[in-house]
Amino acid sequence: MDRNENSLILFINFAGVALAYGLLGISLWLSTEVPLSTKGFWAMGVFMLTISLINVVKYRFDFRMSEDRLRRIEDVRNEKMLEDALKDEV
């Protein structure tokens, strides 16, 4: 069920980003008093911001995954030590 919820959330986020880009494109297309170079600058800024946000989220996710992996390794090590200590006492 968790996988389905994640895919639904991802779909909603992708749809929101696509809608935002579509609306940005329409507003840049329809604004006749703004020069084309300014429109291009705005569009590049939005795309660069999007790429930066994707990188930030990716690096945070990678950091969290590495922390989780280390915690699981420590848990297994501690469990093994407890098993060995209990075997030695008996």
Secondary structure as GFF3:
##gff-version 3
##sequence-region A 1 90
A	DSSP	alpha_helix	2	30	.	.	.	ID=ss1
A	DSSP	alpha_helix	36	89	.	.	.	ID=ss2
###
